Amino acid sequence: MEERNWKAYVNGDILPAKDAKISVFDRAVEYGDGVFEGIRCYDGKIFKLDEHLRRLFDSARATHIDIPLSYEDMKQAIKDTTRANGFREAHIKPIVSRGVGWRLGLDPTNLDKPNVIIQVRPIAKSMYEGAAGGLRLAVVSVRKVPAYCIDPRIKSVNYIVNILARAEAQASGADDAIMLDSQGLVSESSGANIFLVRRDALYTAPVHFGLEGITRETVLTLGKENGIPTNESPLTIYDVYTADEVFVSGSGAGVVPVIEVDKKPINEGKPGRVTNQIIKLYEEAVKTGEPVF
Ligand SMILES: Cc1ncc(COP(=O)(O)O)c(C=O)c1O
């Protein structure tokens, strides 16, 4: 098995994947009590590393988790673990759990110090296998947890809502979900932000409707730099159904066209012109990351 040769970081050590372990009493295992990032390395260069690190430290601050590494040490650990694996095309996932909780119960104080893990996996183009032709999305009944409960900008390891949304979408024959918020407005898919194209302009929901995606921000910047009007405004299912084009954006996903929503074709079931333009611009942008080799 190829995975046996992977290496992972655990609290200061880079170990063979089979030896990379934390306690079964870890809070991330017991309660989903931790934060993480999903970062891409393209041709040996880590894309938007500082943006991901800032979001990781913000997620930790917002959940009162004290990352036991400085920003610079975390950055170095991410680079070292990526280099140790040797994959030029990689998905990198730093995870910080609140730590080991020996006593029963939710008390977030008096724990061992947080556990820091860094996983690195080889990845081809997108986490959506066979996505190049386009994704089929379904609007699901599972709703995004509102910002007055958990701010969606916190990238916590608790993805059960997103997993249930994805499961419901897949059960209906789609690849992924369109989650709505509690008001019925468009939030995001299970692991990516959603963009619509209408009359050659880009539309996406404002940041508090989903994760404040780093790819989302990159797409908005690329749009502005290339004369494509951009809008951040609340979106309804009406906007999705009547869009000229739809695509999703995310570090794991990349920029991926959506060709069907609720079994109805978008742009006659083909990736659209503006989507293809954004994909090309994004493919250029990802060449500008921080070299690790
Ligand atoms: C729920 C969710 N929304 C959106 C995104 C996209 O965020 P980013 O572009 O920062 O990877 C992700 C992660 O990739 C995610 O897990």
The ligand as an SDF file (V2000), in Angstrom:
LIG
                    3D

 16 16  0  0  0  0  0  0  0  0999 V2000
  -17.2740   23.8630    4.1280 C   0  0  0  0  0  0  0  0  0  0  0  0
  -16.2490   24.4890    3.2560 C   0  0  0  0  0  0  0  0  0  0  0  0
  -16.5720   25.5750    2.5270 N   0  0  0  0  0  0  0  0  0  0  0  0
  -15.6900   26.1800    1.7160 C   0  0  0  0  0  0  0  0  0  0  0  0
  -14.4030   25.6890    1.5900 C   0  0  0  0  0  0  0  0  0  0  0  0
  -13.4460   26.3980    0.6690 C   0  0  0  0  0  0  0  0  0  0  0  0
  -12.4950   27.1010    1.4220 O   0  0  0  0  0  0  0  0  0  0  0  0
  -11.0230   27.3340    0.8710 P   0  0  0  0  0  0  0  0  0  0  0  0
  -11.1650   27.9620   -0.4580 O   0  0  0  0  0  0  0  0  0  0  0  0
  -10.4120   28.2600    1.8690 O   0  0  0  0  0  0  0  0  0  0  0  0
  -10.3570   26.0230    0.8090 O   0  0  0  0  0  0  0  0  0  0  0  0
  -14.0080   24.5630    2.3320 C   0  0  0  0  0  0  0  0  0  0  0  0
  -12.6620   24.0060    2.2870 C   0  0  0  0  0  0  0  0  0  0  0  0
  -12.0140   23.8050    1.3270 O   0  0  0  0  0  0  0  0  0  0  0  0
  -14.9530   23.9460    3.1830 C   0  0  0  0  0  0  0  0  0  0  0  0
  -14.6250   22.8660    3.8950 O   0  0  0  0  0  0  0  0  0  0  0  0
  1  2  1  0
  2  3  1  0
  2 15  2  0
  3  4  2  0
  4  5  1  0
  5  6  1  0
  5 12  2  0
  6  7  1  0
  7  8  1  0
  8  9  2  0
  8 10  1  0
  8 11  1  0
 12 13  1  0
 12 15  1  0
 13 14  2  0
 15 16  1  0
M  END
$$$$
